[in-house]
Each structure stands twice: as C-alpha cells, then as structure tokens.
C-alpha cells in the first residue's frame, strides 16, 4: 500500500503543479503591438492621406459611407506594410480618413465664405460712415 500511496501522491503533486501553471498562464497571450500604438500609427499615416479630385467628387455623392474603398489603406499610404493585416489599424485608418475627408472643403467654399465676410465688412463700414456723416450734419 505504501508503494501505491507514494505513486498516488507524486501524481497528485504533478497534477496540482500543472493546474497551478495553467491557471497562472490562462490569461496570458502574445501581443506584439498594443492597440493604442496601432491607432496612433494610423493617425500619423492619415497626415499624408488625401483623395484626388475624382475620388472627392465620388465621396460627395455618398458622404455617409465611411467603409467605402476610398478610405482603404494602401501600401503607399502606410508607414509599415505589416499593419495592413491588422484589423485595429485598418479600422482606425478608415475612420480617421473618413473624418479628415468629411472636414475637407472645396476652393469654392472658401471663396463663398470670404465673399460673405467681405460683404458684411463693407456693409458695416458703410453704416458707420453714414452714421458719422449724419452726426456731423445734425450739429
């Protein structure tokens, strides 16, 4: 009986050590690059991203589609080609490219805003000049 008892105890120790090892390493997994690092890399790569005129016209037709192929990262637009296989990087790149393109304005927009500002300034200056002339005329 002592032989079986010793064998049983040694197997129980091995089982206990194995279970403790499995439980300690259960939550560990390999991770090469953190999520924040990938998102920051995507934001850095977005600085070089810009749609050409034809793509921008196509985008203006359907502004609600952020998952369009227009915003898909390419080998030319990323700093590390290995990032193209990572879904976190690709989603961050697409979202950032969509937001950047959504904020983009045309040249006509800036002419329109500048023209409106010019008309307002001229109108205010005219009113001020007329009030000054009216004040001098009533003295």
Backbone torsions as a table, in degrees:
resi	resn	phi	psi	omega
1	UNK	NA	-31.9	-179.2
2	UNK	-67.6	-31.7	178.0
3	UNK	-65.3	-45.1	178.6
4	UNK	-67.6	-36.1	179.8
5	UNK	-66.0	-41.7	178.6
6	UNK	-65.6	-43.1	178.5
7	UNK	-63.8	-42.5	178.6
8	UNK	-62.7	-44.2	-179.9
9	UNK	-65.2	-40.9	-179.5
10	UNK	-68.3	-38.0	177.3
11	UNK	-68.8	-37.6	178.3
12	UNK	-64.9	-39.1	177.8
13	UNK	-64.6	-43.3	178.5
14	UNK	-62.6	-42.8	178.5
15	UNK	-64.2	-42.3	179.8
16	UNK	-65.0	-44.1	178.4
17	UNK	-63.8	-41.3	178.6
18	UNK	-63.5	-44.1	179.3
19	UNK	-64.2	-41.1	177.8
20	UNK	-63.8	-42.1	177.9
21	UNK	-62.8	-42.7	179.0
22	UNK	-65.7	-43.3	-179.4
23	UNK	-66.0	-34.7	179.8
24	UNK	-71.6	-34.3	-177.9
25	UNK	-100.5	9.3	-176.2
26	UNK	-63.6	-39.2	-175.3
27	UNK	-91.4	-4.1	-178.8
28	UNK	-83.1	137.7	174.6
29	UNK	-148.1	155.3	-177.8
30	UNK	-74.4	134.9	178.1
31	UNK	-144.3	117.7	-174.4
32	UNK	-82.3	-45.4	-177.7
33	UNK	-130.4	138.0	-178.9
34	UNK	-74.0	159.9	-178.4
35	UNK	-61.3	-43.3	-179.3
36	UNK	-62.4	-38.1	179.5
37	UNK	-64.3	-40.6	178.9
38	UNK	-66.3	-42.1	179.5
39	UNK	-65.0	-41.8	177.9
40	UNK	-63.8	-37.5	176.8
41	UNK	-65.2	-38.6	178.2
42	UNK	-64.5	-43.0	178.9
43	UNK	-64.5	-35.5	178.1
44	UNK	-68.7	-37.7	-179.9
45	UNK	-73.0	-23.7	-179.2
46	UNK	-67.4	-25.7	-178.7
47	UNK	-59.1	-27.5	-179.9
48	UNK	-92.6	-5.8	-173.8
49	UNK	-83.8	133.6	173.7
50	UNK	-159.0	133.7	176.3
51	UNK	-77.7	144.9	174.8
52	UNK	-77.3	177.3	-173.2
53	UNK	-60.6	-42.8	-178.8
54	UNK	-65.4	-44.9	178.9
55	UNK	-64.7	-37.2	179.8
56	UNK	-66.2	-38.9	175.7
57	UNK	-62.9	-41.4	177.8
58	UNK	-63.7	-38.6	178.7
59	UNK	-65.3	-40.7	-177.4
60	UNK	-64.2	-23.6	178.3
61	UNK	-69.6	-34.0	-178.3
62	UNK	-139.5	81.7	-175.9
63	UNK	-74.9	-13.2	-174.6
64	UNK	-86.0	-6.1	-175.5
65	UNK	-95.0	90.8	-179.5
66	UNK	-79.8	-12.6	179.6
67	UNK	-100.3	24.6	177.7
68	UNK	-67.9	157.5	177.2
69	UNK	-69.3	-10.8	177.4
70	UNK	-63.3	-28.9	-174.6
71	UNK	-102.1	9.2	-179.7
72	UNK	-72.6	130.3	179.1
73	UNK	-68.5	141.6	177.8
74	UNK	-117.2	171.5	-179.7
75	UNK	-62.2	-30.4	-178.7
76	UNK	-76.8	-23.0	-174.0
77	UNK	-100.9	1.1	-179.3
78	UNK	-115.6	154.1	-179.7
79	UNK	-83.0	-26.5	-179.0
80	UNK	-134.3	117.3	-176.1
81	UNK	-63.7	-25.1	178.4
82	UNK	-64.2	-22.9	179.4
83	UNK	-68.6	-21.7	-177.7
84	UNK	-63.3	-21.7	180.0
85	UNK	-89.5	-7.2	-177.3
86	UNK	-96.5	121.7	-175.5
87	UNK	-67.9	-31.0	178.3
88	UNK	-63.8	-45.1	179.8
89	UNK	-65.1	-45.8	-177.1
90	UNK	-62.7	-44.1	178.8
91	UNK	-65.1	-41.6	178.3
92	UNK	-64.5	-40.8	179.0
93	UNK	-63.9	-46.7	-179.5
94	UNK	-61.0	-46.4	-179.0
95	UNK	-63.3	-43.8	-179.3
96	UNK	-67.9	-39.1	178.3
97	UNK	-65.8	-39.5	177.9
98	UNK	-63.6	-46.4	-180.0
99	UNK	-63.3	-40.3	179.5
100	UNK	-65.2	-42.3	-179.8
101	UNK	-70.3	-34.2	178.9
102	UNK	-64.4	-33.1	-179.9
103	UNK	-83.4	-11.1	-176.4
104	UNK	-70.3	138.4	179.7
105	UNK	-117.7	156.8	178.1
106	UNK	-87.3	169.5	177.7
107	UNK	-64.1	-37.6	178.4
108	UNK	-60.1	-35.4	178.0
109	UNK	-61.7	-44.4	-178.7
110	UNK	-69.0	-36.3	174.9
111	UNK	-64.0	-40.6	179.6
112	UNK	-64.5	-46.8	178.9
113	UNK	-63.3	-42.9	177.9
114	UNK	-64.0	-40.5	178.7
115	UNK	-64.3	-42.8	178.3
116	UNK	-63.9	-42.6	178.9
117	UNK	-63.0	-40.2	179.0
118	UNK	-63.4	-45.2	-179.4
119	UNK	-63.4	-40.7	179.7
120	UNK	-64.8	-44.0	-179.9
121	UNK	-63.3	-43.6	179.2
122	UNK	-63.9	-41.7	-179.9
123	UNK	-64.1	-43.5	179.3
124	UNK	-65.2	-42.6	179.0
125	UNK	-63.5	-39.3	178.5
126	UNK	-64.0	-43.6	178.8
127	UNK	-63.0	-41.6	179.4
128	UNK	-64.4	-45.2	179.5
129	UNK	-62.8	-43.0	178.8
130	UNK	-63.7	-39.0	178.5
131	UNK	-66.4	-39.1	178.5
132	UNK	-66.3	-44.2	178.5
133	UNK	-64.6	-38.1	178.4
134	UNK	-66.5	-38.8	179.0
135	UNK	-66.5	-39.6	178.5
136	UNK	-70.0	-34.5	-178.3
137	UNK	-71.4	-29.5	-178.6
138	UNK	-83.7	-9.6	-179.0
139	UNK	-75.6	NA	NA
